[in-house]
Amino acid sequence: MADSLSKEARSSLMSRVKSKNTKPELALRRALFKRGLRFRIHGKGLPGKPDIVFKGRRLVVFCHGCFWHGHEGCYRRPKTNISFWDAKLEANRARDCRNRVELETMGWRVIQVWECDISRNIEEVVENIIQCFE
C-alpha cells in the first residue's frame, strides 16, 4: 500500500510530533500537581530523561505513547514502510529497557504510564504513583 502523502509532506507532518510536553504528559502533571505533589520534569541528568522526576523519593515516571512504544492492544502497525516501523518500534523498546535497567541500577524506582491509561482513568494513574511513595 502506497503512502497517500508525498515524502516531503510526510516528513513535515512527522517533524511536528512532539517528544516532550505531550497532551497525556501535561494532563498527568496537572493531576499530580493538583494533588499537592511537586516534581521536576525531563530529568536531564538521568538516563532516558524521565518525563516526571520525584528526586527526594528517587522515583521517575515515563509517559509512553501507545503508538511510539508499541503498547499491546493499542498499537496498530502502519500499513506502509513496515520494515522501518518494525525496526523503529524495536529500537524504542530496547532503549526503554536499557534506560529502566540503568535507572534501577542507580537506585531509582521506575514507573511506566501508558497514554491510554491516562486518557481512560487519570485518577487511577495518580493513585498508583502515590502508592509507590510508600
N, C-alpha and C positions, 0 to 999 in steps of 0.2 A: 504494500500500500504506500503510495507516494504522499509526502508531506503536502498539505494544502497551502502552506506558506513558502515564499521564496527563502533561500538561505539567509539573505540579509534581513528579511522580516523576522524570521525565526530567531536569529542572533540578537536582534534588537529587543524582541519580546523576552528572551531568556536573560538578557543583561539587566532587566528590571526586577528580576526575582531577588528578594532581599534575604540575607542570611542573619541579620540582626534586627531586633525590634519588629518582629513579625506580629500579626494580629493575635495569634494564640499566646505568644510570649507576653505581649503587653497586657492582655486580659488577665493572665496568671499573675503578673507583677502587681497589677491593680488590686486583685483579690487578696494577695498576700499582704500588701501594704494596708489595705482596709482592715485586716485582722490585727494590725499593730506590729507586723513583722518587718524588720529592717534588714536590708541586704545590699550587696554590691552586684553590679551587672557586668557580664562579659569579662570574667576574671582573666586579665591579660597575662599574668604570670603562671597560669595553670594550664596543663595540657588540655587542648580542645576548647579553651576559652569558654567555660561553662556560662550558660545564659544567666543563672542566678547563683550567687555565692553567699552562704552564711558562714563568714570567716570564723567567728567565735565558736561555732558549733562544728566546724570542719565538715560542712555539708554543701554539696553542689547539686544543682538541678539543670538538666538538659531538657529543653523543649524541642522534641523532634517532630518534624513534619512527616506525615504518614507517607507521602509520595517519595520524598528525598531520602528517607531512611528505610523504606520498604516494610512498613507495618503490616503484619499478617492480617488478612481480612479487609484491609483498607487499600493497600497498594494495588493499583491497576497498571499493568505493564503496557507501556506505549506500543502502538502498532507499527511505528516507523523507527528506523535506526536501532533495531533491537539489540544488536551486539554492543553498541555504545552504551545504551541504558543498562544492560545487564552488568557490564564492566563498571559503570559508574556506581550503581547500587552496591555491588560487591565491595568496591573501594570505600564507599561511605560506611558500610557495616564494619569493615576491617578497621578503619580509622576510629570508629566509635568504640570498638572493643579495645584497641590499643590505649586510647585515652582513659577509658574506665580502669583498665589494669594499672596504668601509670598513676592515676589519682589514688586508687586504693592502696597502692604500694607506698604512696606518700602519706597515708593515714587519713585520707578523705573518704567520706561516705558519698555515694553517687546515687542520685535518683534520676530516672529517665521517665519523662512525661510525654505522652503522645498527644498530638494536635487534636485527634478525635475525642480523647478523654476530656480535654479542656473544654471543647465546644459542647460535649454531651453533658458533663456534670462537673463544673469547675469547683464547686464546694467540696465535693468528694476528693478531688485532687489536692486541694488546700489542706483538708483534714489529714490525708495521707502524708503530706510533707510535714505537718505539725507533729504527727505521731513519730516521725523519725528524729525529732529533737530529743526524745526521751532515751 
